């Protein structure tokens, strides 16, 4: 019997794609009679509200594998390691937040407290991490040179869960859907809202049209609602709150395209969920994740399965948004290509890859 702890303490702050994926993997892996799996985090919005392992309970148990999904998990895992010196426990970290790569790119931002704290935690991992899991090809290439030889670096590209698929329903909304944690530090939803104001200004015929639905919640939600109201976008933007499961799948299937304005992503789960539901993407070049090196393949090929804009370029963003919004034929063509492109992503293969790691311990 393999005893495993799956951590996602980032979910104690806000539920995002990482928490959803952790819980789905937990559901799949716990079906194996040879695994005994504990969870640490808050998954109540996703489907599990009880039987979470507390810190005290964690420290009293012996695990074969401690699985970290958030940089916030690192201090807890290290405390366990120090309390169980000489144990056989292995440690695995899934870099969903693109932490290692962002540390490389940060430049002067490394001087900021947040970057210093993250770099400090990464330095902890360098000494004792057994498995680093990259979720993009770019992460994988960098991590192979970053970690010491005692850390096995593996590439397990995340994939949409099986329930995210194209439904045979009639679409009633041709506008955009944004599915995101509402946190300005990363997601930059204020840029998206300002883009809607520019679209409306340039195309007055849209002044009463609903163009954007925002699904999600987070610390910046009051700020975003206030900004939308101040720009006169009450009729153009709808905030729908947190959705998951069937309601979210229906929203994906009812929209024309997905939009994201994040400054960085490892590989955004909402982008994959949307593509699995047939939606083309409108994203910036910062988050156009490299998923293969040979041949070089990014998540979006401009004009094929979505459209790209230069990060921070409001004029370009709003022009691309209007083009997608106003041209049903373009949406249809990009959607057709998206459905073909997403077939290379398999959640079954993701589960299989993690089983191979667990069984090899």
N, C-alpha and C positions, 0 to 999 in steps of 0.2 A: 504494500500500500504506500503510495506517495502522498505525503502531507504537504499541502500547498497553501500559502497565504497570498491572496490577490488584493493589493492595496490600491485605493484611489482616493486619498485623503483630499485631493483637490475638489472632490464632489461635496465636501463639507462646506465649501465656500459657494460653489455654483455648479449646477449640472450642465455639462456640455457633451460634445461628441465623445470625448475620452471616457467619461463615465458610462455612457451608453454602450460603448464597445467593450469595456471591461465587464459589464454585467452580462452582455450577450455571450462573451467568451466563457464566463463563469457558468452560464446555463448549459452551454454545449459540453464543456469539459467535465462538469459534475455528473454527466450521464455515464462516464467511464467508472465502472465499479472498482477500478484500481487506484482511483484518485479520491482523496479526502480534501475538500477545498473550503477554506474560510475566506470571508470577505471583510474588508475594513473600508468604511466609507459611508456615504449617505446616498442610498439608491431608492429612496422612498418615492420619488417622482417617476421613477422608471418601472418599478414593479416589486421592489422588495423593501419592506419597512422594518423588519425585525431580524433578530439573530445575527446582527453585525458583531464582529469581534471587537472588544474594547482593547485599549492599550495594555491593561493589566492582564487580560486573558492571553493576549498575544505573547507577552513576555514569559508566561508560564508554560507555553507549548513548545514542542520541538517540531520544526518544519524542515522538509527536504529542500523546499524552494520558497523564497520570498520574492514576489513579483511586484515591482513598482511601476506605476503608470503616470506618476506625477513627480515633479522635482520636489514637491512638499513631502513626498514619502521618504526621501533620502535620510533625513535626520532620525526618523523613527527606525528605519532599517538598520542604520549604523548603531543605534542604541541597543537593538536586539543583538546585533553581532558582538558588541562589547560585553553584553550580559551572558552570552553563550560562547565564550572563547573555547576553541577546540571542537566546535560542533561541525557537522558535515553540511550545514545549510549552504545552499547556493543562492546567489542574488542575481536577479534579472531586471533590467530597466528598459521599458519601451519609451522611446523618445517622441511621444506624441506632440509635445510642445516645441519641438525643434530646438531644444535648449543648447545642445552641443554646437550645432551649426550657427545658431544666433550668437553664441559667445564669440565665435570666430569672426562674424561679420560686424560685431558691435562697434568696433573702432573706439572713438572717444566716449561712446556710451558706456564703455566698461568702467568709467569713472563714476557712473551713477550708482546709488546704493542698491537698486534692484539688480543691476548687472554684476556688481561686486558679490552680492549674496548668491546669485546663481553660479557665478564662476567658482565661488568657494565650495558650493555643494558638488559641482562637477569635479573639482579637485579631490573631493572625498571619494567619488566613484572610481577615479583613476587607480586608487590603491587596492580596492577589494571587489570590484564588480566582476562577476563571472560571465554574464551575457548582456551585451548591448544589442537592442533590436532597433534597427533603422526602418523607417516606414517610407523612405524615398531613396532613390538612387544617389542623390547628392549627399544625404546624410551618411549613407553607407560608405561612399568613397572617402569622405572626410574622417569618419570614425575609425576607419582602418589604420590611419596614420596617427590618430589622436590617442587611442588607447594602447596600453602596454600589452605585451604578448599574453598575459594571463587572462585577458578579457576576450571572449569569443564574440566577434561582431557578425551579426546576421541581418539579412534583409528580408523582412516579412511585410510586404506591401499590404496595407489595410484594404478592406473591400466592403462594399455595401452589404448589409444583412439581407438574407433571402427574401424577407417580406417587402423590401423596397423594390417595386416593379411597376411596369406600365399596367394601368387598369383600363378596362373597357368601359370608360365613362365619357360623357360629353363635357368638354371643357367650357367653363363659363367665365373665365378670367384670362385675358390675353396679356396681362401685365407681368411684372416681375415679383419673385418671391425671394426674400432674404431670410435665411435660417441661421441664427447666430446667438452666441452669448453676447449680451449687450454690455460690452466693456470697451470703452473708448481707447484704452492703452494699446490694444491689439486690433480690434475690429474696425475702428474708424468709421462707425456708422454715421457720424456727423457729416463726413464727406459725401456719403450716399444721399443724405437728406438735402444737403446743399445742391447736389446734382439734380435732384427732383425739382428744386426751385428754378434752376437754370433751364431745365427742359420745359417747364411751364411758362417761363418768361419768353423763350424762343418760339414756343408753339402755343399761343393763346387759346387755340381750339381745345386744348387739353385741360383748361382751368378747372373743370368740374369732373374730370375723369379720375377714377381710382387707378393709379399706375403701379403702386408698390404695396405689398403686404410684408410686414416684418414679424417673424415668428421668433420668440425668445424672450428671455428676461435677464436681468443683471444689474449691476450697480449703476450703470449709466442710463437706465431707462427713463427716469424722470427728466434728465437733461435732454434726452432725445425727443421726448414728447413736447417739452417746452420749446425746443428749437423748431420742430415741425409746425407748431402753432404760431410761433412768431413769424414764420415765413409764409403763412397763409396756406398751409398744405393739409388742412383738416380733411378735405375731400379727396386728396391725392394719395395719402399714406394711411394705412390701417395697421395699428399695432394689435397683434393677435395673442400675445402672451406665450407662455411655454406650451408646446405641443410635442407629443411623441406618439409612437405606434400608429394605429390606423388613422387617427385624425391628421397626423402629419403627412402620411402617405397620400391621403386624399388631397391635401393642400398642394403637394408636389405635382400630382396629376392634373390639378385644376389650373396650374399657372402656365405662362408662356415661356418663361426662362428664369434661371436663378442668377442672382447678382451677389457678389461679395466684394467688399472694399478693404479687407484685412491688410495690415502692413506685413504680416508674416503668417505662415501656416506650415506645419510639417506636411500633412496631406489632409486637407479639410474634409471631415466626414460628411458634412452637409453637401459638399460638392459632389461626392460620390453617390450619396443617396438621391440627389436630384437627377444625376445622369442615369441612374438605374431606373428612374421613373420617366426617362425620355426627355429631360430638359437640357437644352444647351446652356452654356455658362457665359456670363459676362464677368470677367475677373481681370485683375491687373497683373503685370509681368512679375511683380514680387512673389506672387503666390502661385505662379504657373509651374507647379512642381515637376521636377525631372523624375520620371518614373522608370526610365530605361536609359542606359548609356550606349548600347549597341543593339539596334540603331538608336540614336539619340531621340527620345520621345518624351514630350511634356504632356501634362494633363490636357491642355487645350492647344489645338492647332488653329490659329486665327483664321476664321472663315470656313472652317471645316466642322468642328463640333462646338463652336462657341466663338466669342470675340474677346480680344485683349485690348486693354488700354494702358497707357503709361501711368505707373503709380503716382498719384498726386496731381494728375492732369485733369482738372475738373471739366474743361471744355471737351476734351477727348472722351471722357467718361459719359458725359451727358449726350454727346452726339451719337455715340455707339448705343447708348440706352434707347434713344429715340428711334434709331434705325431698327433695332430689334423689336421694339414695341409696336412700331407702325407698319411693319412688313410681315404679315402672316406667312407669306411664301418663304421668306428667309428663315423664320422660326421653324417651319416644317422641314426644310432641307437640313438645317443644322441638327434638328431633333432626330431625323433619320440616321445621320452619321453618328450621333451620340449613342443611339441604341446599339449600333455595331461596335463602337469603340469600347463600351463598358463591358463587353463580354469577356475581356481579358482579365477582369477582376473576379476572383472567386473566394467567397468567405469560407467555403469548405476547405480550400487549400490553406487558408490562414489557420484554421483550427488544426489541420493536419500538421502544419509546420510547428506549432506550439506543442503538440503531442510528441513529436519527435524529440524536442528538447527535453521535455519532462521524462520521457521514457529512457533517455540517455543519461540521466542523472544517477 
